[in-house]
Amino acid sequence: MDCTKFDKLLMVFKDGHYKVIELPEKLFVGPDMVYCGLPERERVFTLAYYEPRCDLFETVHLRRHDFGESVSLHPAKIEGAVFRAGYAAEIYIRYKPAPYQKVNQQTCNPSDVEVKGAKTRGRQLSIKDVSSINSQPSRGWDAEAPTSKVVFS
């Protein structure tokens, strides 16, 4: 990408934290970085994550936002984040097996969720225990198993 010495750099990491830094000559960031680019106010980001509520439950959220005037990616510590600059075509959610659970995997279309500010929590998808959230079918995804689609009302 083309940058000037006056530009800043936005780096987003797997656990949801971010850094906005001046352009360094050299910088080691490690393998946890999922996005690096110029902070643009109009760019829409898609974030699917689960957030631990207590020892027993987790909530799964999906959020589409632009940064606007502030840069804030998550309300609290998050895990299993899927972060995409722009639009993800589909999000694949696999749940941990549980007794009497009929649906073990779901898909959702992020374009059904409205774009809001960066400080919103997002739309809650589920309270089931999550095994994985991905923008592509992960290992263990069963194409033959009953899969439901999340519908936002």
VMD Tcl script that draws the C-alpha trace (Angstrom):
set ca {
  {0.00 0.00 0.00}
  {1.15 3.53 -0.58}
  {1.68 5.63 2.54}
  {3.19 8.95 3.42}
  {5.17 9.66 6.56}
  {2.12 11.45 7.97}
  {-0.20 8.42 7.73}
  {-1.05 6.16 10.62}
  {-1.40 2.39 10.54}
  {-4.28 0.34 11.98}
  {-3.34 -3.17 13.15}
  {-6.00 -5.59 14.42}
  {-5.11 -8.79 16.30}
  {-6.89 -12.14 16.84}
  {-8.13 -11.36 20.33}
  {-9.83 -8.15 19.15}
  {-7.37 -5.55 20.39}
  {-5.96 -3.00 18.00}
  {-3.14 -0.52 17.65}
  {-3.05 2.72 15.71}
  {0.59 3.69 15.29}
  {2.80 6.03 13.33}
  {4.61 4.38 10.42}
  {7.79 2.81 11.75}
  {10.79 1.91 9.65}
  {10.71 -1.67 10.99}
  {8.24 -3.46 13.25}
  {7.72 -7.06 14.31}
  {4.08 -7.86 15.06}
  {3.95 -11.66 15.27}
  {1.49 -14.16 13.82}
  {-1.58 -12.85 15.69}
  {-2.27 -9.90 13.39}
  {-5.38 -10.36 11.22}
  {-5.60 -6.95 9.54}
  {-3.24 -4.10 8.73}
  {-4.20 -0.99 6.82}
  {-4.87 2.70 6.90}
  {-7.67 3.74 9.27}
  {-10.51 4.91 7.01}
  {-13.75 6.22 8.50}
  {-16.01 4.92 5.73}
  {-14.66 1.34 5.55}
  {-17.07 -1.26 6.91}
  {-15.73 -4.10 9.08}
  {-17.43 -7.40 9.92}
  {-16.72 -8.90 13.35}
  {-18.13 -12.21 14.58}
  {-17.00 -13.21 18.06}
  {-17.96 -14.95 21.23}
  {-17.57 -13.38 24.59}
  {-17.43 -15.33 27.86}
  {-20.26 -14.27 30.20}
  {-19.46 -16.59 33.07}
  {-17.96 -20.04 33.59}
  {-20.88 -21.81 31.93}
  {-22.16 -19.64 29.07}
  {-20.82 -17.69 26.13}
  {-22.70 -15.36 23.84}
  {-22.04 -15.19 20.11}
  {-22.31 -11.75 18.50}
  {-22.12 -10.48 14.94}
  {-21.41 -6.84 14.26}
  {-20.84 -4.73 11.17}
  {-19.47 -1.28 11.84}
  {-17.44 1.57 10.52}
  {-14.94 3.35 12.70}
  {-16.36 6.83 12.34}
  {-14.59 9.13 14.76}
  {-13.40 6.53 17.25}
  {-11.60 3.22 16.99}
  {-13.09 0.63 19.35}
  {-13.41 -2.98 18.29}
  {-14.93 -4.81 21.21}
  {-16.69 -4.12 24.51}
  {-14.67 -6.64 26.55}
  {-12.29 -9.56 26.17}
  {-13.36 -11.61 23.18}
  {-12.35 -14.98 21.80}
  {-12.67 -16.78 18.49}
  {-13.03 -13.61 16.47}
  {-13.60 -13.51 12.73}
  {-12.57 -10.07 11.52}
  {-12.99 -9.02 7.91}
  {-12.44 -5.66 6.28}
  {-15.43 -5.30 4.01}
  {-18.07 -7.98 3.71}
  {-17.76 -11.65 4.56}
  {-20.02 -13.70 2.29}
  {-21.10 -16.13 5.00}
  {-20.16 -16.96 8.59}
  {-20.02 -20.64 9.66}
  {-20.69 -21.41 13.35}
  {-20.12 -24.85 14.89}
  {-21.39 -25.60 18.38}
  {-19.99 -27.98 20.95}
  {-22.10 -31.15 21.23}
  {-24.69 -31.06 24.01}
  {-27.47 -33.42 25.08}
  {-30.82 -32.85 23.31}
  {-29.23 -30.36 20.93}
  {-30.67 -30.77 17.44}
  {-28.68 -28.11 15.58}
  {-24.89 -28.41 15.86}
  {-23.94 -25.95 13.13}
  {-25.38 -22.78 11.64}
  {-24.62 -20.28 8.92}
  {-25.50 -16.61 8.74}
  {-25.22 -13.88 6.17}
  {-23.53 -10.78 7.65}
  {-25.09 -8.50 5.04}
  {-28.43 -8.99 6.84}
  {-27.05 -7.05 9.84}
  {-27.20 -3.27 9.68}
  {-24.01 -1.17 9.84}
  {-23.74 0.71 13.12}
  {-21.13 2.59 15.09}
  {-17.96 1.04 16.43}
  {-19.10 1.06 20.06}
  {-22.18 -1.12 19.59}
  {-22.17 -4.66 20.90}
  {-23.70 -6.26 17.81}
  {-26.53 -8.71 17.17}
  {-26.62 -11.77 19.39}
  {-26.56 -14.98 17.38}
  {-26.70 -17.65 20.08}
  {-25.93 -18.57 23.69}
  {-24.79 -22.12 22.89}
  {-21.20 -23.16 23.58}
  {-19.18 -22.44 20.43}
  {-16.61 -24.78 18.94}
  {-15.55 -22.51 16.06}
  {-16.53 -19.40 14.09}
  {-15.08 -19.01 10.59}
  {-15.72 -17.28 7.30}
  {-15.13 -20.63 5.55}
  {-16.25 -24.13 6.54}
  {-13.76 -25.29 9.17}
  {-12.33 -28.74 9.69}
  {-15.10 -30.87 11.10}
  {-17.87 -29.02 9.26}
  {-20.34 -31.67 8.14}
  {-22.05 -30.77 4.87}
  {-24.56 -33.60 5.37}
  {-25.60 -32.62 8.91}
  {-28.72 -30.48 9.50}
  {-27.64 -26.86 9.22}
  {-29.91 -23.95 9.96}
  {-29.52 -20.37 8.79}
  {-29.67 -17.54 11.30}
  {-32.47 -15.12 10.41}
  {-32.42 -11.62 11.86}
  {-35.77 -10.05 12.56}
}
mol new
graphics top color blue
foreach p $ca { graphics top sphere $p radius 0.5 }
foreach p [lrange $ca 0 end-1] q [lrange $ca 1 end] { graphics top cylinder $p $q radius 0.2 }
display resetview
